[in-house]
Amino acid sequence: MIKNRKHGHIGIATNDLEADARWYQDVLGFGLMGGFQAPDGTSVKFMKNKDVVIEMYQPVEPIPQEVSGKIDHYAFDSQDIEADHAYCVEKGYRITTDGIEEIPTFWEKGVRFFKIASPTGEEMEFCQIL
């Protein structure tokens, strides 16, 4: 079951990672948790303020200005990504990723994640830090 999960992070895509991250730090008091480079070249920063964690990322190719800086996804922590994925498939939820995906360059040992869509299209991510 995927109900009542611990908050993971809020994903925000941007065209100017450095300026946006600096604003979150200077204006809102977020601290940098980690900076990463995804295998496709996307630059990523994880920042935290109390119990709010933001994953801010700048894709290699610019994104449309109307979506830059907007919430892209909301993530929940997973302790067993395989079981969570199997549950979502069994329930018929629309998976918006290519199954369970992995980014080996995040954190010490990487992450595995997948996303599902709500009826109106919001993406919810389930993410397991390895």
N, CA, C and O of each residue as an XYZ file, in Angstrom:
520
protein
N       0.838     -1.175      0.000
C       0.000      0.000      0.000
C       0.889      1.247      0.000
O       1.956      1.253      0.613
N       0.455      2.274     -0.672
C       1.273      3.478     -0.791
C       0.717      4.659      0.008
O       1.221      5.775     -0.125
N      -0.304      4.442      0.828
C      -0.907      5.527      1.604
C      -0.023      5.939      2.773
O       0.777      5.158      3.287
N      -0.199      7.201      3.174
C       0.413      7.743      4.397
C       1.935      7.614      4.435
O       2.505      7.237      5.459
N       2.574      7.922      3.339
C       4.026      7.864      3.248
C       4.663      9.141      3.765
O       4.043     10.204      3.771
N       5.893      9.021      4.191
C       6.693     10.169      4.613
C       7.008     11.031      3.394
O       7.314     10.527      2.314
N       6.924     12.337      3.599
C       7.282     13.289      2.540
C       8.719     13.038      2.116
O       9.597     12.852      2.959
N       8.960     13.032      0.810
C      10.310     12.901      0.277
C      10.842     14.251     -0.138
O      11.728     14.807      0.511
N      10.298     14.781     -1.229
C      10.735     16.079     -1.715
C       9.731     16.637     -2.720
O       8.836     15.932     -3.186
N       9.900     17.908     -3.039
C       9.129     18.579     -4.079
C      10.101     18.857     -5.217
O      11.144     19.476     -5.004
N       9.769     18.406     -6.425
C      10.635     18.598     -7.584
C      10.258     19.866     -8.347
O       9.091     20.084     -8.672
N      11.256     20.692     -8.625
C      11.049     21.938     -9.366
C      12.066     21.998    -10.504
O      13.273     21.921    -10.276
N      11.564     22.136    -11.731
C      12.434     22.291    -12.897
C      12.669     23.785    -13.129
O      11.767     24.598    -12.927
N      13.877     24.138    -13.552
C      14.224     25.535    -13.767
C      15.186     25.679    -14.941
O      15.864     24.729    -15.332
N      15.227     26.872    -15.486
C      16.204     27.175    -16.532
C      17.428     27.887    -15.974
O      18.384     28.128    -16.711
N      17.420     28.232    -14.681
C      18.561     28.904    -14.056
C      18.738     28.371    -12.642
O      18.341     29.008    -11.666
N      19.340     27.198    -12.552
C      19.496     26.509    -11.283
C      20.236     27.351    -10.253
O      19.807     27.437     -9.102
N      21.323     27.962    -10.644
C      22.129     28.720     -9.678
C      21.358     29.902     -9.096
O      21.382     30.116     -7.884
N      20.674     30.671     -9.946
C      19.923     31.837     -9.467
C      18.756     31.411     -8.587
O      18.516     32.016     -7.542
N      18.032     30.380     -8.994
C      16.890     29.937     -8.196
C      17.335     29.337     -6.867
O      16.726     29.610     -5.832
N      18.380     28.530     -6.882
C      18.884     27.936     -5.638
C      19.370     29.013     -4.683
O      19.113     28.939     -3.481
N      20.064     30.004     -5.203
C      20.545     31.113     -4.375
C      19.369     31.861     -3.733
O      19.439     32.235     -2.562
N      18.285     32.079     -4.500
C      17.105     32.755     -3.983
C      16.486     31.947     -2.835
O      16.160     32.510     -1.790
N      16.324     30.631     -3.025
C      15.769     29.787     -1.964
C      16.640     29.833     -0.709
O      16.127     29.797      0.409
N      17.945     29.911     -0.896
C      18.860     29.976      0.245
C      18.809     31.347      0.913
O      18.645     31.432      2.130
N      18.947     32.420      0.134
C      19.027     33.773      0.688
C      17.711     34.274      1.239
O      17.685     34.908      2.294
N      16.610     34.002      0.544
C      15.320     34.554      0.936
C      14.566     33.648      1.903
O      13.967     34.130      2.865
N      14.590     32.336      1.654
C      13.795     31.405      2.451
C      14.601     30.602      3.463
O      14.017     29.898      4.288
N      15.925     30.691      3.420
C      16.756     30.010      4.406
C      17.001     28.542      4.155
O      17.367     27.821      5.083
N      16.815     28.070      2.937
C      17.099     26.674      2.633
C      18.606     26.439      2.674
O      19.392     27.316      2.316
N      18.995     25.253      3.113
C      20.394     24.851      3.101
C      20.622     23.774      2.055
O      19.738     22.960      1.789
N      21.796     23.771      1.470
C      22.128     22.785      0.450
C      22.402     21.429      1.097
O      23.242     21.319      1.990
N      21.693     20.406      0.644
C      21.899     19.038      1.121
C      22.880     18.294      0.225
O      23.671     17.476      0.695
N      22.820     18.589     -1.084
C      23.688     17.906     -2.024
C      23.479     18.420     -3.426
O      22.388     18.863     -3.783
N      24.532     18.360     -4.219
C      24.479     18.738     -5.619
C      24.940     17.560     -6.461
O      25.907     16.881     -6.116
N      24.239     17.319     -7.573
C      24.514     16.136     -8.379
C      24.421     16.445     -9.859
O      23.850     17.455    -10.270
N      24.988     15.564    -10.642
C      24.870     15.603    -12.097
C      24.237     14.273    -12.509
O      24.786     13.209    -12.221
N      23.090     14.329    -13.179
C      22.453     13.113    -13.672
C      23.223     12.621    -14.902
O      23.919     13.408    -15.543
N      23.109     11.345    -15.235
C      23.831     10.817    -16.392
C      23.556     11.559    -17.703
O      24.412     11.595    -18.587
N      22.358     12.151    -17.829
C      22.046     12.890    -19.066
C      22.563     14.328    -19.038
O      22.323     15.083    -19.980
N      23.274     14.720    -17.968
C      23.837     16.059    -17.859
C      22.998     17.041    -17.066
O      23.427     18.173    -16.842
N      21.807     16.633    -16.634
C      20.953     17.499    -15.831
C      21.644     17.817    -14.508
O      22.123     16.918    -13.817
N      21.692     19.098    -14.163
C      22.256     19.536    -12.876
C      21.139     19.560    -11.847
O      20.036     20.030    -12.126
N      21.433     19.046    -10.640
C      20.420     18.897     -9.596
C      20.968     19.361     -8.261
O      22.121     19.090     -7.923
N      20.129     20.068     -7.497
C      20.458     20.441     -6.119
C      19.296     20.029     -5.224
O      18.131     20.275     -5.537
N      19.635     19.403     -4.112
C      18.648     19.119     -3.079
C      18.882     20.120     -1.960
O      20.007     20.294     -1.492
N      17.794     20.783     -1.529
C      17.882     21.787     -0.482
C      16.803     21.516      0.561
O      15.750     20.954      0.259
N      17.091     21.930      1.805
C      16.157     21.638      2.897
C      15.994     22.851      3.796
O      16.948     23.579      4.072
N      14.753     23.051      4.250
C      14.413     24.058      5.242
C      13.461     23.385      6.217
O      12.305     23.128      5.881
N      13.939     23.100      7.418
C      13.187     22.349      8.427
C      12.792     21.000      7.849
O      13.663     20.160      7.622
N      11.491     20.762      7.600
C      11.078     19.459      7.083
C      10.677     19.493      5.612
O      10.098     18.530      5.110
N      10.974     20.581      4.919
C      10.661     20.693      3.496
C      11.942     20.475      2.688
O      12.941     21.167      2.885
N      11.895     19.507      1.781
C      13.033     19.211      0.917
C      12.623     19.507     -0.524
O      11.558     19.095     -0.984
N      13.490     20.227     -1.219
C      13.256     20.560     -2.621
C      14.356     19.940     -3.469
O      15.539     20.035     -3.141
N      13.953     19.304     -4.563
C      14.882     18.854     -5.596
C      14.720     19.852     -6.741
O      13.703     19.835     -7.436
N      15.700     20.709     -6.941
C      15.647     21.684     -8.022
C      16.613     21.228     -9.099
O      17.765     20.899     -8.815
N      16.142     21.209    -10.336
C      17.009     20.709    -11.398
C      16.873     21.529    -12.669
O      15.827     22.110    -12.960
N      17.979     21.554    -13.420
C      18.033     22.261    -14.698
C      18.376     21.251    -15.777
O      19.516     20.794    -15.869
N      17.376     20.899    -16.607
C      17.652     19.963    -17.695
C      18.670     20.537    -18.677
O      18.849     21.752    -18.757
N      19.323     19.671    -19.410
C      20.311     20.095    -20.396
C      19.654     21.004    -21.441
O      20.196     22.055    -21.783
N      18.503     20.598    -21.937
C      17.744     21.407    -22.902
C      16.816     22.329    -22.128
O      16.142     21.877    -21.202
N      16.762     23.609    -22.480
C      15.857     24.529    -21.780
C      14.411     24.052    -21.828
O      13.966     23.455    -22.809
N      13.689     24.329    -20.747
C      12.270     23.986    -20.689
C      11.456     25.233    -21.020
O      11.970     26.345    -20.899
N      10.197     25.075    -21.436
C       9.380     26.251    -21.732
C       9.306     27.190    -20.521
O       9.149     26.729    -19.391
N       9.416     28.474    -20.750
C       9.453     29.445    -19.671
C       8.218     29.360    -18.770
O       8.319     29.613    -17.570
N       7.055     29.008    -19.326
C       5.839     28.951    -18.515
C       5.847     27.827    -17.480
O       5.037     27.848    -16.553
N       6.742     26.846    -17.616
C       6.825     25.784    -16.615
C       8.089     25.886    -15.757
O       8.219     25.180    -14.757
N       9.011     26.754    -16.142
C      10.232     26.927    -15.357
C       9.885     27.485    -13.978
O       9.189     28.493    -13.862
N      10.378     26.819    -12.943
C      10.123     27.260    -11.580
C       8.831     26.738    -10.985
O       8.540     27.011     -9.820
N       8.060     26.007    -11.741
C       6.797     25.446    -11.240
C       7.059     24.056    -10.664
O       8.039     23.400    -11.016
N       6.173     23.621     -9.779
C       6.309     22.280     -9.211
C       6.109     21.250    -10.313
O       5.107     21.270    -11.028
N       7.072     20.356    -10.437
C       7.042     19.303    -11.448
C       6.472     18.004    -10.872
O       5.716     17.300    -11.541
N       6.839     17.695     -9.634
C       6.342     16.476     -9.005
C       6.475     16.577     -7.488
O       7.213     17.409     -6.960
N       5.742     15.712     -6.812
C       5.819     15.583     -5.359
C       6.279     14.157     -5.086
O       5.725     13.207     -5.639
N       7.284     14.005     -4.241
C       7.845     12.671     -4.013
C       7.621     12.190     -2.584
O       7.635     12.964     -1.627
N       7.418     10.897     -2.484
C       7.288     10.212     -1.203
C       8.443      9.231     -1.067
O       8.935      8.699     -2.062
N       8.872      8.994      0.165
C       9.929      8.016      0.417
C       9.401      6.607      0.214
O       8.240      6.320      0.504
N      10.247      5.747     -0.279
C       9.939      4.333     -0.428
C      11.016      3.521      0.276
O      12.204      3.825      0.166
N      10.605      2.507      0.986
C      11.545      1.577      1.600
C      11.692      0.308      0.760
O      12.639     -0.459      0.933
N      10.729      0.098     -0.160
C      10.746     -1.088     -1.025
C      10.149     -0.692     -2.373
O       8.953     -0.874     -2.599
N      10.965     -0.159     -3.257
C      10.499      0.383     -4.526
C       9.868     -0.693     -5.406
O       8.923     -0.410     -6.142
N      10.375     -1.910     -5.339
C       9.808     -3.011     -6.134
C       8.370     -3.296     -5.705
O       7.485     -3.429     -6.549
N       8.136     -3.390     -4.393
C       6.785     -3.664     -3.881
C       5.843     -2.503     -4.184
O       4.689     -2.725     -4.551
N       6.318     -1.274     -4.036
C       5.472     -0.107     -4.326
C       5.080     -0.081     -5.798
O       3.928      0.193     -6.134
N       6.041     -0.368     -6.676
C       5.761     -0.390     -8.109
C       4.763     -1.494     -8.443
O       3.812     -1.263     -9.189
N       4.970     -2.683     -7.900
C       4.066     -3.811     -8.154
C       2.644     -3.469     -7.698
O       1.677     -3.796     -8.387
N       2.515     -2.825     -6.560
C       1.203     -2.424     -6.040
C       0.512     -1.463     -7.015
O      -0.669     -1.627     -7.320
N       1.250     -0.466     -7.498
C       0.678      0.527     -8.414
C       0.272     -0.096     -9.741
O      -0.755      0.273    -10.312
N       1.069     -1.036    -10.235
C       0.730     -1.750    -11.470
C      -0.533     -2.583    -11.245
O      -1.447     -2.571    -12.069
N      -0.574     -3.306    -10.122
C      -1.736     -4.146     -9.794
C      -3.018     -3.318     -9.714
O      -4.079     -3.766    -10.149
N      -2.918     -2.121     -9.161
C      -4.088     -1.246     -9.012
C      -4.454     -0.531    -10.310
O      -5.511      0.094    -10.400
N      -3.590     -0.619    -11.306
C      -3.879     -0.004    -12.588
C      -3.576      1.485    -12.649
O      -4.085      2.181    -13.527
N      -2.754      1.985    -11.730
C      -2.385      3.402    -11.755
C      -1.507      3.657    -12.975
O      -0.717      2.803    -13.376
N      -1.656      4.842    -13.558
C      -0.879      5.179    -14.752
C       0.560      5.518    -14.349
O       0.806      6.528    -13.689
N       1.497      4.672    -14.748
C       2.920      4.883    -14.489
C       3.442      5.830    -15.571
O       3.264      5.567    -16.760
N       4.088      6.935    -15.164
C       4.538      7.930    -16.142
C       6.037      7.864    -16.415
O       6.553      8.620    -17.238
N       6.726      6.978    -15.736
C       8.142      6.755    -16.017
C       8.263      5.436    -16.774
O       7.282      4.715    -16.956
N       9.465      5.138    -17.204
C       9.725      3.880    -17.885
C       9.948      2.807    -16.821
O      11.064      2.319    -16.641
N       8.878      2.450    -16.122
C       8.985      1.520    -15.003
C       9.771      2.146    -13.874
O       9.689      3.353    -13.642
N      10.533      1.325    -13.171
C      11.409      1.824    -12.105
C      12.694      2.302    -12.768
O      13.362      1.544    -13.471
N      13.027      3.553    -12.538
C      14.246      4.118    -13.106
C      15.290      4.278    -12.008
O      14.963      4.275    -10.821
N      16.546      4.416    -12.416
C      17.643      4.521    -11.456
C      18.596      5.637    -11.871
O      18.889      5.822    -13.052
N      19.071      6.373    -10.870
C      20.119      7.371    -11.095
C      21.263      7.019    -10.140
O      21.187      7.325     -8.950
N      22.306      6.389    -10.644
C      23.390      5.924     -9.775
C      24.264      7.035     -9.207
O      25.022      6.796     -8.267
N      24.176      8.247     -9.758
C      25.056      9.342     -9.322
C      24.469     10.180     -8.195
O      25.111     11.129     -7.745
N      23.258      9.853     -7.726
C      22.643     10.613     -6.625
C      22.965      9.930     -5.294
O      22.900      8.707     -5.173
N      23.313     10.748     -4.302
C      23.654     10.289     -2.964
C      24.823      9.303     -3.046
O      25.533      9.273     -4.051
N      25.025      8.514     -2.023
C      26.205      7.633     -2.004
C      26.085      6.457     -2.959
O      27.050      6.095     -3.632
N      24.886      5.854     -3.016
C      24.725      4.630     -3.804
C      23.656      4.747     -4.884
O      23.343      3.753     -5.540
N      23.094      5.925     -5.083
C      22.081      6.118     -6.110
C      20.664      6.119     -5.562
O      20.440      5.981     -4.359
N      19.714      6.276     -6.475
C      18.294      6.241     -6.143
C      17.560      5.425     -7.188
O      18.006      5.307     -8.329
N      16.428      4.863     -6.787
C      15.503      4.204     -7.704
C      14.146      4.839     -7.474
O      13.763      5.116     -6.338
N      13.413      5.069     -8.570
C      12.140      5.771     -8.430
C      11.209      5.424     -9.585
O      11.625      4.880    -10.608
N       9.948      5.753     -9.391
C       8.959      5.737    -10.468
C       7.911      6.779    -10.117
O       7.804      7.220     -8.973
N       7.136      7.162    -11.132
C       6.082      8.160    -10.937
C       4.754      7.613    -11.435
O       4.685      6.841    -12.391
N       3.691      8.048    -10.739
C       2.328      7.763    -11.184
C       1.618      9.101    -11.378
O       2.029     10.119    -10.820
N       0.548      9.088    -12.175
C      -0.211     10.309    -12.435
C      -1.557     10.244    -11.727
O      -2.197      9.194    -11.671
N      -1.976     11.390    -11.186
C      -3.324     11.510    -10.634
C      -4.309     11.602    -11.795
O      -3.885     11.716    -12.945
N      -5.602     11.557    -11.527
C      -6.580     11.685    -12.616
C      -6.440     12.972    -13.428
O      -6.800     12.999    -14.604
N      -5.917     14.046    -12.810
C      -5.753     15.307    -13.538
C      -4.329     15.530    -14.002
O      -4.015     16.597    -14.529
N      -3.442     14.532    -13.815
C      -2.117     14.577    -14.396
C      -0.963     14.931    -13.489
O       0.187     14.842    -13.918
N      -1.218     15.335    -12.234
C      -0.090     15.611    -11.343
C       0.729     14.344    -11.165
O       0.189     13.243    -11.060
N       2.060     14.523    -11.133
C       2.925     13.356    -10.969
C       3.342     13.196     -9.516
O       3.797     14.141     -8.872
N       3.177     11.982     -9.019
C       3.599     11.600     -7.673
C       4.723     10.595     -7.836
O       4.576      9.586     -8.525
N       5.848     10.880     -7.195
C       7.029     10.017     -7.306
C       7.194      9.211     -6.036
O       6.920      9.691     -4.936
N       7.635      8.003     -6.198
C       8.055      7.156     -5.070
C       9.530      6.900     -5.277
O       9.940      6.386     -6.318
N      10.334      7.261     -4.278
C      11.784      7.286     -4.436
C      12.461      6.555     -3.283
O      12.156      6.794     -2.114
N      13.373      5.673     -3.625
C      14.143      4.944     -2.618
C      15.605      5.314     -2.784
O      16.213      5.047     -3.820
N      16.162      5.932     -1.749
C      17.607      6.216     -1.748
C      18.305      4.917     -1.389
O      17.992      4.303     -0.369
N      19.243      4.498     -2.215
C      19.933      3.214     -1.997
C      21.084      3.345     -1.016
O      21.763      2.360     -0.725
